[in-house]
Amino acid sequence: MPKSMDNAPRDGSDIRVQWRDRDGVENTSLAHYRPASGGREGGWWTYVDSDTLKRVDPSAWFATDEDEDEE
Protein backbone atom coordinates (compact mmCIF):
# COMPACT_ATOMS: atom_id res chain seq x y z
CA MET A 1 0.00 0.00 0.00
CA PRO A 2 1.47 3.41 -0.96
CA LYS A 3 2.42 5.71 1.90
CA SER A 4 2.73 9.48 2.08
CA MET A 5 6.20 10.89 1.45
CA ASP A 6 5.67 13.04 4.56
CA ASN A 7 6.28 9.88 6.63
CA ALA A 8 9.12 8.42 4.55
CA PRO A 9 12.34 7.64 6.45
CA ARG A 10 15.04 10.24 5.83
CA ASP A 11 17.89 8.37 7.49
CA GLY A 12 19.64 7.45 4.23
CA SER A 13 18.13 3.97 4.04
CA ASP A 14 16.84 2.69 0.70
CA ILE A 15 13.07 2.64 0.27
CA ARG A 16 10.91 1.85 -2.75
CA VAL A 17 9.35 5.02 -4.20
CA GLN A 18 7.00 5.96 -7.05
CA TRP A 19 7.93 8.94 -9.23
CA ARG A 20 7.20 10.29 -12.71
CA ASP A 21 9.89 11.05 -15.25
CA ARG A 22 9.84 14.07 -17.57
CA ASP A 23 7.74 12.10 -20.10
CA GLY A 24 5.09 11.43 -17.44
CA VAL A 25 5.93 7.73 -17.14
CA GLU A 26 5.44 6.41 -13.61
CA ASN A 27 8.46 4.58 -12.22
CA THR A 28 9.09 2.55 -9.10
CA SER A 29 12.64 2.24 -7.82
CA LEU A 30 14.79 2.17 -4.71
CA ALA A 31 15.77 5.62 -3.53
CA HIS A 32 17.30 7.27 -0.49
CA TYR A 33 17.13 10.74 1.01
CA ARG A 34 20.27 12.88 1.04
CA PRO A 35 20.37 16.23 2.79
CA ALA A 36 21.87 19.19 0.93
CA SER A 37 25.64 19.45 1.34
CA GLY A 38 28.71 20.54 -0.56
CA GLY A 39 26.72 22.32 -3.26
CA ARG A 40 24.58 19.25 -3.91
CA GLU A 41 20.83 19.70 -3.74
CA GLY A 42 19.07 17.74 -1.01
CA GLY A 43 16.24 15.37 -1.77
CA TRP A 44 15.42 11.88 -2.95
CA TRP A 45 17.97 10.16 -5.18
CA THR A 46 17.79 6.97 -7.24
CA TYR A 47 19.93 5.23 -9.84
CA VAL A 48 18.25 5.32 -13.26
CA ASP A 49 20.96 3.02 -14.64
CA SER A 50 24.13 1.51 -13.20
CA ASP A 51 26.08 4.78 -13.55
CA THR A 52 23.51 7.58 -13.26
CA LEU A 53 22.21 8.92 -9.95
CA LYS A 54 19.17 11.19 -10.40
CA ARG A 55 17.20 13.39 -8.03
CA VAL A 56 13.51 12.51 -8.17
CA ASP A 57 10.31 13.89 -6.65
CA PRO A 58 8.47 10.80 -5.38
CA SER A 59 4.71 10.80 -4.91
CA ALA A 60 4.59 7.76 -2.60
CA TRP A 61 6.73 5.12 -0.94
CA PHE A 62 6.40 1.47 0.05
CA ALA A 63 8.05 -0.57 2.76
CA THR A 64 10.30 -2.98 0.84
CA ASP A 65 8.94 -6.04 2.68
CA GLU A 66 5.37 -5.06 1.68
CA ASP A 67 6.44 -4.74 -1.96
CA GLU A 68 8.01 -8.21 -1.91
CA ASP A 69 4.83 -9.70 -0.42
CA GLU A 70 2.85 -8.53 -3.47
CA GLU A 71 4.99 -10.50 -5.96
C-alpha positions as CSV (number, residue, x, y, z in Angstrom):
1,M,0.0,0.0,0.0
2,P,1.5,3.4,-1.0
3,K,2.4,5.7,1.9
4,S,2.7,9.5,2.1
5,M,6.2,10.9,1.5
6,D,5.7,13.0,4.6
7,N,6.3,9.9,6.6
8,A,9.1,8.4,4.6
9,P,12.3,7.6,6.4
10,R,15.0,10.2,5.8
11,D,17.9,8.4,7.5
12,G,19.6,7.4,4.2
13,S,18.1,4.0,4.0
14,D,16.8,2.7,0.7
15,I,13.1,2.6,0.3
16,R,10.9,1.8,-2.7
17,V,9.3,5.0,-4.2
18,Q,7.0,6.0,-7.1
19,W,7.9,8.9,-9.2
20,R,7.2,10.3,-12.7
21,D,9.9,11.1,-15.3
22,R,9.8,14.1,-17.6
23,D,7.7,12.1,-20.1
24,G,5.1,11.4,-17.4
25,V,5.9,7.7,-17.1
26,E,5.4,6.4,-13.6
27,N,8.5,4.6,-12.2
28,T,9.1,2.5,-9.1
29,S,12.6,2.2,-7.8
30,L,14.8,2.2,-4.7
31,A,15.8,5.6,-3.5
32,H,17.3,7.3,-0.5
33,Y,17.1,10.7,1.0
34,R,20.3,12.9,1.0
35,P,20.4,16.2,2.8
36,A,21.9,19.2,0.9
37,S,25.6,19.5,1.3
38,G,28.7,20.5,-0.6
39,G,26.7,22.3,-3.3
40,R,24.6,19.3,-3.9
41,E,20.8,19.7,-3.7
42,G,19.1,17.7,-1.0
43,G,16.2,15.4,-1.8
44,W,15.4,11.9,-2.9
45,W,18.0,10.2,-5.2
46,T,17.8,7.0,-7.2
47,Y,19.9,5.2,-9.8
48,V,18.2,5.3,-13.3
49,D,21.0,3.0,-14.6
50,S,24.1,1.5,-13.2
51,D,26.1,4.8,-13.5
52,T,23.5,7.6,-13.3
53,L,22.2,8.9,-10.0
54,K,19.2,11.2,-10.4
55,R,17.2,13.4,-8.0
56,V,13.5,12.5,-8.2
57,D,10.3,13.9,-6.6
58,P,8.5,10.8,-5.4
59,S,4.7,10.8,-4.9
60,A,4.6,7.8,-2.6
61,W,6.7,5.1,-0.9
62,F,6.4,1.5,0.0
63,A,8.1,-0.6,2.8
64,T,10.3,-3.0,0.8
65,D,8.9,-6.0,2.7
66,E,5.4,-5.1,1.7
67,D,6.4,-4.7,-2.0
68,E,8.0,-8.2,-1.9
69,D,4.8,-9.7,-0.4
70,E,2.9,-8.5,-3.5
71,E,5.0,-10.5,-6.0
